[in-house]
Amino acid sequence: MDIQTQLLYPIDQILLALMIFVIMFGMGGSLTVDDFKAVARRPRGVLIGFLSQFGVMPLIALGLAVVLNLPPAFAIALILIGCLPGGTTSNMFAYFARGSVALSISMTTASTLLALLMMPILLELYTTGFTRQITEAMVAAGADSSAEFVIPTLNIISSLVLVLVPVAGGMVLRRYSPGWAKTAEDTAGFVAIIVILYLLGTAFIRHSNLFLETPWQVYFSAISVGLLGFLFGYWVSRLFGVQPLFQRAISLETGIQNGPVSFAIILLSFPEPSIQNQMLWLAILYSTFIVMTSSFITLYLRKRGKFDWEVHRNTVVHNRLFGEEYVTDYPQGFLPPRIAHDPSQGTSPSQKR
């Protein structure tokens, strides 16, 4: 599928730039220096999140690209999405899913900083075969035999640094005006949804044929990369034995990638129109479907986690009243097996106050 027409007009690019700035500024507005300290205090959850974010997700994206035999530009875009850090949207969904928002924020903070190192390495590692296909197609189309398509590593790093600037600005605002920072944080997700809906709406009006011409494999990959991320994030964290509210946070943080950052990287790093359009189209589809799938997954996790969340909140209240060493003594068999031996959720038979 070769998108020859101009996918984004100047007004679209301005809106995208505004969206990226607002979202990253809002993300900064949700962070404090204490959040960075919390990363060090919760190394286990963050390490599991790191394994899910930069270990599982890129492999899921690569596997989908290979199995579905995606065209090279779409494959590179999918792998790019798989290598992205988490975003503030995952923090919001973790809250509604009764997950650990503190862990979600810590994971977002850590993955955003680590993306500066991990994304260039992973893209270079996993996209070699696809960049070779693009190079061969360029030569076959009459390009100079010495022409070679490469992943613009320095441009990607520059793009990541650029999108981190408003994060720093949001943190400064949080330091001096928490109220306005909260407003910026709440506005970020709303702006993202509005801009993505606008892009989809205008794409349908200008290029309605795109929806019909897009192969089912592209739709399937855009939807599946997030769904498989939720699934693997949940089971990886469960395999490591973390408590259920951490499992829900890691699951959502793994599946929900920072789509707006992918727009910035694609626009700033891949200037060739045909390749840029294909990559943007997949990024737009992913950003749209991830909101839908995240909503359904969140409703399911919220319902499943109702009991253990109430036990957790009860334990938090008891610890505030009676001290951190206090352990709540529940009747034998009251707690389900998945939390019965978790000290943070209550007590096991061997733990009596």
N, C-alpha and C positions, 0 to 999 in steps of 0.2 A: 504494500500500500504506500504510494508516494503522494504526499500532500503538496501539490504544486502551488495552490493558492495561498495567499497571505492569511495565516491563521489568527495572528494578533495584530490589531491596528494600534497606532500610537496611543489612543485613549485607553486601550486595553493594557498596554504596557505601563502607562502611568498608574492605572488602578492596581495593577499587580505590584508595582513598586510601593504604592501606598499601603496595600494590604500586608506586604512583607514587613514594612516598617512598623505598622501598628501592631501586628502579631508579635514580632520580636521585642518591641518596646513593652507590650503587655506582659510578655514572658519575663522580662527584666523587672517589671513592676511586681511580679509575684515572688521574686527572689530577694533574699537577704544574705549577708555574710554567714549567718547561722546555718543557712541551708547548705552552704559549702562545707561547714564544719560537720553537719549531719551526715554527709557522705562518708566522712572518716569514721563516724560513730556507728554507721550501719554498713560495714563493708560486705557482709554476706549477701544481703539483698541486692546491693549495687553490683556486686560481682556476678550474681546470677543474671541480673538485668544486662550487664555487659555481655555475658555469654549469649543471651537471647538476642540482644540488639545487633551486635557486630559478628556473632558467630552463626546463629540460626537464620536470621532474616536474609542476609546476603546469599546464603546457600539455598534458601527457599526460592528467592528471586531467580538465581541461576538455574536451579532445577526446572522451574516453570518455563523459563526462556528456552531451555534445551528441549524439554519434553514437548512443548507446544510449537517448537520450530519457529519462533518469532523472527520477523525481519530484524536485521542487526540494530537499527536505530531504536526500535521498540525494546529490543532485548537490553540494550545499554541503559535506556531510561528505566526499565524495570529493576535492573541491578542497582542503578543509582538510588531508586526509591528504597530498595532493600537495605542500602548502606546508610540511609539517613538517620540522624538522631531523632529522639522523640520530641514532641512539642507540647505546648500548653493544653491542647485539646485533650490529650490523654489524662492530664491532671483533673480536668473537669469530669471526664467520664469515670475516672477512678473514684471520685467523690460520689457520684450518683450510683455507682456499682457497689458501694459500701466497702471500697478497698482502702488501702493505706495511702492517703494523699501525701503524707510526709515522704514515704518511700518513692512515690511517683515523681514528686518534685526533685528528690535527690537523684533519681535515675535520669530525669530530663536534664538536670544541671550537669551531671557527669558525662552523659552521652553527647551533649552539645559541645563540651570542651574536647572530649576525646575524638569527636568527628574530624577535627583538624588533622589528626594523625591517621585515624583509621580509614576514613573515606578514600583518600588518594591511594593508600596501599591496597584496599579491597577492590577498588575499581580497576586498578592496574592488573591485579591478579585475576579477576573474574571476567574481564571484558576483552582479553587478548584475541580470542577467536572471532569475536564479533567485529572488532576494529579491523582485523585482517580481511573479513568479508567486505567491509566498506571500502577498504583500499583496493581490493581486486575489482569491485564494481566501478570505482573511479577510473582505474586504468582501462577497463573494458569500455568505458564511456568516452575514452579519448584523452584522459588526463595524462600529464607527463608520467613516464614510467617510474620516475623517482618520487612521485607523489605518494604520501603515506598519511593515513588518518590515525591520529594518536589521541589518547585521552589527555586533555590539557590540564595536567596536574597543578601547575602553578596558578592557573586561572581559577580552578576549583578551590584551592586554599585561599586565594584572594577573595573569592565570593563568600566563603564561610566567615572569614575575618570581617568582611563588610557587613554581613547580616548580624554579627555579634555586637557591632557598634551600638545599635539601638537597645540591645539587651543591657549594656552598661549604662545607657541613659535611663532606662527604666529602673535600674537598681538605685541610681542616684535619686530619682524621683521618690522611690520607696523610702529612701533614707530620710528625706526632708519633708515629704508630704504623703504619708501612707494612704490618706483618703483618695487623693487623685491617682495614686498608683493602683489602688483597687479598682477605680473606674476604668483605667487603661487596661487592666487585666480582664475585666468583664467585657469590655468592648472588643477585645481582640478576636475571640471566637465568633462573635456576631458578624464582624466585618469580613472574616474569612468566608463564612457561609454565603453572605450576600454577594461577594465578588465572584466566588465560584459559580453560583447560580447565574449571575450576570454573564460570565464567560460561556457557560453552557447554552444559555438562552440566545445570546448573540451568535454563537457558533451554529445553533440550529437554524436561525433566521438566515445567516449569510451562507452557511455551508451545510444545509440539511442533508445533502448527499453523503456527508462524512459518516453520519450515524449508520447509514445503510452499507457504505463501503467498508467500514471498519470490520475486519475479520472477527469471528466469534472468539478466536484465540486471544485477541487483544483484550476484549471484554472479560474473558475468563481469567486472564492473568491479572488484570487490574483489580478484580474482585477477590481472587483467591489469595494473592500475596498477603492481604490483611487478615483474611480468615485463618489461613495457616499460621500466621504470626500469633494470633490469639490462642490458637490450639497449642502450638509448640511452647509459647511462653508460659501457658498454664501448666502443662505437663512437666516442663523442665523445672519450674519452681516447685511443683509438687514432688518431683523426684528428689529434690534436695531437702524436702521436709519442712519448708517454711510454712508459717501459719496461713490459713485461708485468706485473710484480708490482704496479705502480701502477695499471695498467688493471683488474686484478682487484679492488683495493681500492676504486677509484672506482665500478666497476660495482655492487658490493655496497652501498657507502655510498649510492648513488643510489636503489636499489630498496628498501632497508630503511629505512622511516621510523620515527620514534619514536612508535609507537602509543599507549603510555601517556600521552604528553602530549596526544594527541587526546582521551582520556577526560577528562582534567582540564579542558581547554578547553570541551568540550561540556557537562559537568556544571556548570561555573561560569559559562558565558556564554550558554547557551540554555535558559532555565527553562521555556519552554512545553512541556508534557509530550509532546504528539504529535510535535513537531519533534525534541525531545531524544531520544525513543525511536528514531526512524528513524535519526538520526545515530549514536547509540550502536550500533545494530545493525550498520550498515555498518562502523564502526570495529572492532567485535568480529570480524566476518567477515574484515576485512583482516588484523588481528593474528593470527588463526588461520592463514589461508592463507599468509601471508608466511613463517611458520616452516617450513611444508612446502616451498614453492617455493625458499626460500633453501637448504634442505638439499640439494635436487637440483642447484641451480646451483653450490653450493660443491663438491660431489663432482665435477662436470664440470670446473670451473676448477682444482681440486686436481690432477686427472689431467693436464689440459692443461699445467699450469704446472710439472710435476715437473722437467723438464730445466732450464729457465731458472732455477728456484729453486735447484737444486744449483749451477749456474754462479755465481749471485749469492752464495750462501753461501761458495763457494770463493774468490771475489774478496774478500769481506769478511775471510776468514781471511788471505789473502795481504797485504791492506792492513794488518792488525793486526801481521803479522810483519815486513813490509818497508817500511811507511810508506804514507801516502796517495797518494804519487806513483807508486807501483809499479803497472804495468799488466801483467796476465797475458797471456802470449803463447801462444795456442792454435794448433794446426795449421790450415793453410788449409782451409776448408770444414767445420771441426768444429762451429762455431756455426751454428744455423739463421738464415735471413735476418732474422727479426724481432728478433734480439738481436745480430747480427753486428757492427753498427756502433754499439752502445751501450757507451761506455767503462766504465760501471758494471758491465757484465756480462762484460767481457773486453777484447778489442782488435780493432780493424779492421786491415786490411793496412798502413795508414799509421801505426799506433801500435805501435811496438816499444819494449821497455824497454832 
